[in-house]
Amino acid sequence: MAVTAVRRQTLTVRKTAQEYGVPRSSLHDKVRGKHERGSGRDRDLSDEDEVALANYIRYMANQGLPATREIVGQKVTQMLQATGIILT
């Protein structure tokens, strides 16, 4: 919303930052497109894999088996090995 206000020239970057409570420099960078690309590494799981993982976790919960970090990690490793991202 703040970026839109600046781009429509209804408010200056400084006034918009004050009004929305965001850092002026961050808003300025965003308006100029400095951070268009997402930060961080690329995802390993596809959207479909993430849905399948969520369904697996729900299934396990319905069976009375909590999805611990270890169990979820093992399932993700299995999924990545099946897609060839992790070689065995």
PyMOL commands that set and color helices and strands:
alter all, ss='L'
color gray80, all
select helices_A, chain A and resi 2-7+13-20+24-31+47-62+69-83
alter helices_A, ss='H'
color red, helices_A
deselect
rebuild
show_as cartoon
